[in-house]
Amino acid sequence: MKRCLFFIAVAGFLCAVGAMAALQPAASSPLGLPPLPIPGDNQMTSEKVALGEKLFLDKRFSSTGEVSCSTCHDPEKAFTDGPLKVSEGINKLTGTRNAPTVLNAAYFGSQFWDGRSPDLEDQALHPFLNPVEMGLPDHQPILDIVRTDPDYQTAFKQVFGMSGEEITMKQVTQAIAAFERTKVAGDSPFDRYFYGGEETALTDQEKRGFDLFVNQGRCVSCHRIEQTQALFTDNRFHNVGVGINTIQGDVPELAGAFIKTKLTLEEVDHKILSDKRTSELGRFAITKGFDDLGSFKTPTLRNVAATAPYFHDGSAATLRDVVVHYNNGGVTTKGDHVNDFLSGGIRPLDLSEDQIDDLVAFMEALTSPEYAQLAAATSGK
Amino acid sequence: MNTSNPNRRDFIKGAGTIAAASTLPLSIVEMAFADPAQSFTFAHISDAHIQHIRGAEFVRNWDRGLIRAVAETNLLQPKPDFVVFGGDLAQLGMKEELDHGAEMLSRLDYPVYPVLGEHDYYLDLGEYWSQLFKREHYYSWDHKGVHFVVLNSILTTDEWTHERWPTARQRMLEMAGLDNPNGSPFMVGEKQRQWLAADLDKVPKDTPVVVFSHSPIQKIYKGWNFWTDDAEEVQALLHPFTTATVVYGHVHQIQYNQIGNISFHAVMATAWPWPYPQAYAQAESQLPKLTVPMNRADPFFERDATGWQFVDLKSGRVSMEYNLYSNTNRTVAYNPETGQPEDSVYQAAGGRIAPQIHY
C-alpha cells in the first residue's frame, strides 16, 4: 500500500511539472516529496525557468553591482552561504539572519524565517531593497535593465510576450520563483528506506536515529514526516530558545516599542535585518501576537548536512550543537535561564551522548545524492 | 474708584477653584457612573496548578504556563489596572507550591487580587494562603466606579470538611479528584452570603458589580464540581443590580452564559484544558448546548488549549479577550442588543443557539 501511494505521489508530481520534466536530471527524481504546488498564474516553462536563473545570478540588481540572489543563495553551497552565520550584502554589510536554502522552498507555506512573505514571488521583491542586502532605493534600476538589455528583451518577449513598459516586477519575480521551483530535492537514503522500501539504505545507527527522531527526541512533531512524503517542516513558528535567549531582559522594551510604533512591512523588513535585538523578536515583529515572541519558522531538514551553520541566526555550528540545544530543553548551555516565552513543545529530552550521535547520523541521511559531496565536505566526513 | 470688584471676582473665582479641587476625587467617581464610555482594563490569570515533586523540583509544564502568562501580561499595552488570579495556584495546597506560585506571580508589574481555589484550600483550609497573600478568603473593593467582589465559592459542608477524613492530606486528595463519589459539592455558604448581602447593601444598584469566584456561580456539571450548590441564593443577591458579572476559573475552558441580569464568563487555565463535560456521557448534565467547540489540544504543544485573559470593562460590562496559544484568540463580549455575552469571532449567525435562561 505504501508503495502504491508513493507511485501516485510521483505521478502527481510529474503531471504537475510536466513542462519542466525535461529539465530535471534523472538523479533528482523526487522520492519522498509531494506534488509541487504551482500557482495558477505562474505556470512552469523551461524558457521561464532559464530566465529566472539568469535573473537569480545577475549582480547588476544591487546598488554596488556585486550582489545577486545567488551571493547568499549560492548554488554551489546548496543555495546557502555557509559557513557565514548571517548573510553579507553590499559593501560586506551583514544582516541578522542565516540564509535559508532555496532547496524545497517551493513547498513552504510562507517565506523568510519569520514568514513575512506569503510565497516565492513576493519574497523575491524584498532583498533588492533591503539596505544590508542588495541596497537599491526602489525596483526601477531592475526594470531599466530588463527592459533594455537585449538578452532580457528577447527572453521576456519569448516567456511573457511582453516588452518595454509592459514588463514589471511581477514578471521578474514570477521568473525567479519559477526557477526556484525547480530546486526540489528528495531521494535521500531516508527516502529510499522509508518510501522506497530499500531496507539497506540506512545504517543501523541511522535507523536508531530515526527511531529517536519520531519518539524520544520529539523532532517529528515539528519536522514532519507523513505517510507518503516528508517535508520535515510543519510550516509553523516556534520559540525554541534561540536568539530570544540573548535579549530576555530587553523584551518588554523591544516588544513595547514595536507595539507602539506602526511600521509598514517594508520598514519592518529593514529594521529586523539591521537591528539584531529587534530581529530576535521573531514572528512577533510581523504579527504582534504574544504567541509569536521569539518564534521562527520550522526549517526543512532535507539536505541539512550541507547547510551549516544552523538556526535563524547561524548560532549553532554543527548538527550536534543543535541536538544538544534541544536536549537541554531550549538552552544552548545546560542550566541557563529558559526564556519565558518558550514554545510548549520544547522540553529536556534526556538523550545520552550516543543517542545524540544517532540523531545526527539520521539527519545526515536526509541528503539528496546531488548534495552528498557537499554535505560530506561540510560535516568533515 | 471701584477697585474691589476685580479682587472680589478673583476671590470668588479662586474660591470656586478650591472647592472644585477639593471634590475632585469624588467627581471622578461620579463621572464614572455617569459616563458610559468610562472603561479600564485588567488581566485574569487562573488555574496554574503548581505541583511540587521533591526538593526544589516542580512539574515543569505547569511552571512554564504561569511563567509565560505573567511575562505576557507584563507586555500589555495599555497597561491593565490590576491582575486577578482565579484560584488553584497550587495542586495539593502545599506551602512549597503556594510559595513557588506566589514567587512567579510576584513578577507581575501590577497589583494582584487572588481568588481561593479548592486546590489551594483543602490541605490547611486556606490558612497559609491567607498568610502569604495577606488576604481574607473573601473580600471586596471599588475601582473606577465598579464594585469588585472576590468570593470563596469552594467551601462545602462542615461535616465533610471537619469530620470525615483522618488526615488533611487525604481531604485534599479527595477534593482534587473528578467524578469522585467521596467528593462534595462546592458552596459559598450562609455565613459568606450574609457578608455578601451586607457588602452589596452599601452599593448603589446602578453600580456595575463584578464577582470573581473559583467555581461557577451557576450549576453546570456536578460530577466535576462545575457547580456551586447555593448558586441561586448568590445570584439572588446580584439580581437587584443593573449590571452584574461573574468571572470564574476551575473549568479550564471558555464558557459564557446569561441568567437574568447576570453575565457569566469562564477563564482558561495556564496548566491544562478540560474537555466540555458533555463529552462525558455516563451522567446527565444540565449544560448549555455546545455551539462553539473548544479547540482540541495537541498533546505535543503543552500550551495548546491553555491561555489567559485580557479584560476590557466597558461601562461595567466585561469584554473578555482570550489569549490562546497555538490557536486564534477569541473575544466574548456583552451584546447590548441581545442582552447576553457572545463570542464575537467564531459563531456563525446561522449556527447560533441562544444561551439558556437558567441551567
Chai-1 contact restraints between the chains, C-beta under 6 A:
chainA,res_idxA,chainB,res_idxB,connection_type,confidence,min_distance_angstrom,max_distance_angstrom,comment,restraint_id
A,S221,B,F300,contact,1.0,0.0,6.0,A-B,restraint_1
A,P252,B,L75,contact,1.0,0.0,6.0,A-B,restraint_2
A,A255,B,L75,contact,1.0,0.0,6.0,A-B,restraint_3
A,I259,B,Q77,contact,1.0,0.0,6.0,A-B,restraint_4
A,F290,B,E72,contact,1.0,0.0,6.0,A-B,restraint_5
A,D291,B,Y325,contact,1.0,0.0,6.0,A-B,restraint_6
A,D340,B,I67,contact,1.0,0.0,6.0,A-B,restraint_7
A,D340,B,R68,contact,1.0,0.0,6.0,A-B,restraint_8
A,D340,B,A71,contact,1.0,0.0,6.0,A-B,restraint_9
A,G344,B,F301,contact,1.0,0.0,6.0,A-B,restraint_10
A,G344,B,E302,contact,1.0,0.0,6.0,A-B,restraint_11
A,G344,B,R303,contact,1.0,0.0,6.0,A-B,restraint_12
A,G345,B,F300,contact,1.0,0.0,6.0,A-B,restraint_13
A,G345,B,F301,contact,1.0,0.0,6.0,A-B,restraint_14
